[in-house]
Amino acid sequence: MTDSPENIRVLVPLAPGAEELEAVTIIDLLRRAGFTVVVAGLDDNPVQCSRGVVIVPDQPLAQVLNEDFDLIVLPGGLPGADHLRDDSRVQSLLLRQSDAGRLVGAICAAPKALASAGLLTGRRVTAYTGALDESGTASTGAAVEVDAGVVTGRGPGVAMDFALTLIEQLAGVQARNRVEGPLLR
């Protein structure tokens, strides 16, 4: 846990077909916490999300491949989660992140990218119904799970809880409360 929020760096890789509600909620709440959030598209283009919303990433993923982050978090949605799972650069980043003992997160269908990287073995995880079937990983069905440096969320309906849990994992319960209070939940 880093004391100063602006020193906390987060990478949000964004793929075509991402679930925009999850992506925007994660980006918004982590920025409200004062973290430096880098939204990186898989290429140089704006990203059309699963419901047609277009998001312009801060930069292409290729520009951040050698940078370190306190958290790499993957929004779900289809086919966005499949693109993240199938991108060798994303897989490499996830493995490097985990090997360094730093936090990874994924929501909805995106835990399949973590499963593909071998990061879910022996951990309690949750995901969108059926998203992990082909990986053989069991989902608990809980809204959010935190286990050994991996945070997973069930789906779009829990995006706010998921993002607030990420804040708490990175900066503590006071930071979470500071962001959550003004949301009037």
Stockholm file with secondary structure:
# STOCKHOLM 1.0

chainA/1-185         MTDSPENIRVLVPLAPGAEELEAVTIIDLLRRAGFTVVVAGLDDNPVQCSRGVVIVPDQPLAQVLNEDFDLIVLPGGLPGADHLRDDSRVQSLLLRQSDAGRLVGAICAAPKALASAGLLTGRRVTAYTGALDESGTASTGAAVEVDAGVVTGRGPGVAMDFALTLIEQLAGVQARNRVEGPLLR
#=GR chainA/1-185 SS CCSSGGGCEEEEEECTTCCHHHHHHHHHHHHHTTCEEEEEESSSSCEECTTSCEECCSEEGGGGTTCCCSEEEECCCTTHHHHHHHCHHHHHHHHHHHHTTCEEEEETTTHHHHHHTTCCTTSCBCCSTTTTGGGTCCBCCCSEEEETTEEEECCGGGHHHHHHHHHHHHHCHHHHHHHHGGGTC
#=GC SS_cons         CCSSGGGCEEEEEECTTCCHHHHHHHHHHHHHTTCEEEEEESSSSCEECTTSCEECCSEEGGGGTTCCCSEEEECCCTTHHHHHHHCHHHHHHHHHHHHTTCEEEEETTTHHHHHHTTCCTTSCBCCSTTTTGGGTCCBCCCSEEEETTEEEECCGGGHHHHHHHHHHHHHCHHHHHHHHGGGTC
//
